[in-house]
Amino acid sequence: MGKIVEVQLGEYRSVGFYDLNGVDCDRDDYVVLEIDRGSEFGKIVSEVDRACTGKTDNAKGKILRKCTEGDLKQIENNRSKAKDAYNICTRKITDRKLEMKVTKVEYTFDCSKIIFFFTAEGRVDFRALVKDLAKVFRVRIELKQIGVRDKAKIVGGYGVCGRELCCTSFMKSFHPLSIKMAKEQGLPLNPSRISGVCGRIKCCMAYEFQVYKELSRNLPHVGERIVLPEGKGRVIDVNILRRLVSVELPEGQVVRTEYTKK
């Protein structure tokens, strides 16, 4: 039995469960990890004092230590080297006339591998590019194609709400999204209103979806015809949170009232 915490592997890779291994550290601390192929670094993204207790067999590795000053200098040095690798890879892509664009580059902690994150419209044959990069850097090369949501998470930015992007600031993984979430919340189906900087539906659409779904269960839909004491009319607006409906009567009068389907 041991304690398991969530750690963001490297800077742009996935979040996984790792054995705390008795190391004294806190959330947001950088740590050195032992994984299958050697040592790596990561950032703790869960509360250590609320760590899960259980079998560590399913952990992806274990924490060796909290990053020392020397480890942090190594990470910073790797970041500087990654900038040079980014420029070299961009030139090689241009030379090869490949339809792809590098987003970020990351060195593993021990510099045994370089990971190039890129976007492309479709599949790209980058085998020749990998050989070119291997000749230059003489380490293992990994090219990882990512989607637009992953790109937004890596690059970062601010949403129309004025806050840092959710995917960059606190989200550990992406959840499924659909246009139904916007419909259930009575939002205008205007792409510019419900899309994030990545061009996909905003992640925040899912936060209150279940609440709106539950509250709207016994409310009529826009366009539905209902009967009120004032007469039969057509629903033109629904305020889900206040549970109010606006109904247009035949003579043009608009009545706003509480209404629940029977």
C-alpha positions, -999 to +999 in steps of 0.1 A: +000+000+000+013+035-008+002+070-017-005+080-054-005+115-067-012+130-101+018+144-120+020+163-153+048+146-171+073+170-185+057+203-196+033+194-223+025+157-218-002+138-202-012+137-165-008+103-148-007+086-114+027+082-098+038+066-065+046+094-040+073+070-026+074+089+007+089+120-008+081+153+010+066+176-016+035+197-023+012+205-051+028+226-079+063+213-069+086+200-097+098+165-091+121+139-106+104+107-116+116+072-123+098+056-152+103+027-175+129+043-198+149+063-172+144+095-153+119+123-161+106+154-145+071+165-138+048+188-118+025+176-091-011+187-100-031+171-072-032+177-034-005+157-017-023+157+017-053+142+000-033+116-020-050+083-029-040+054-007-039+020-024-019-003-046+009+013-066+011-014-092-009+007-117+013+038-111+033+048-142+064+053-121+075+067-088+088+100-075+125+100-067+129+134-052+117+170-052+137+189-078+169+204-064+184+236-076+206+217-099+176+198-113+157+231-120+188+245-138+188+214-159+152+219-168+158+255-177+188+245-198+166+220-216+141+247-224+168+268-240+180+239-261+143+232-271+141+267-287+171+259-309+156+225-317+124+243-327+142+265-352+161+236-367+130+215-371+111+244-387+139+248-413+140+210-420+102+210-425+105+239-450+133+221-468+112+190-471+081+209-480+060+191-455+024+202-447+029+205-409+037+231-383+057+226-351+039+239-320+064+231-292+095+211-286+105+194-253+136+176-241+132+148-216+149+154-183+179+132-191+181+146-227+178+111-241+149+121-263+134+152-280+096+154-285+083+176-313+046+185-311+031+195-344-002+202-361-013+192-396-045+189-416-041+152-422-015+124-420+021+134-427+049+111-438+077+125-416+100+095-417+127+114-437+123+143-413+130+120-383+162+108-399+173+144-406+167+154-370+184+123-356+215+131-376+216+166-361+208+158-324+220+122-322+193+113-297+159+096-299+133+117-319+096+116-314+072+136-335+037+138-319+007+151-339-018+170-318-052+185-323-064+221-320-075+217-284-041+203-274-024+232-293-044+257-273-035+239-241+002+240-249+004+276-264-020+291-238-039+324-239-070+341-225-106+335-232-133+361-238-141+359-201-107+376-195-093+346-176-065+322-186-077+293-207-092+265-186-072+239-204-039+257-196-046+267-161-063+238-143-078+211-166-059+178-164-076+163-195-103+172-220-139+161-216-163+153-244-183+183-258-213+186-280-236+213-294-263+198-273-247+214-243-253+248-257-289+240-267-297+227-232-285+260-217-305+281-241-275+297-256-275+312-291-260+287-315-235+313-329-201+298-335-184+330-324-203+329-291-199+293-281-164+285-296-131+289-278-098+302-291-092+266-305-122+269-327-140+241-308-169+244-283-158+260-251-148+236-224-169+256-199-201+245-217-198+213-198-194+228-163-231+235-157-246+212-183-261+187-159-276+215-137-293+231-168-304+197-180-321+189-147-337+224-143-351+224-179-366+189-176-401+202-169-399+234-189-413+238-225-390+244-254-389+275-276-414+272-304-437+249-284-474+258-280-487+258-245-520+268-228-520+296-202-550+312-183-546+341-208-550+317-238-529+294-260-497+308-273-462+300-286-431+300-264-406+325-276-381+325-247-372+304-217-352+315-187-341+282-172-325+294-140-355+316-130-379+290-145-397+317-165-412+314-200-422+341-224-453+333-245-467+351-275-504+350-277-524+352-310-532+389-306-495+397-303-494+401-265-464+386-247-469+370-213-440+362-190-448+337-163-437+306-144-447+274-161-441+237-156-451+209-179-477+186-165 
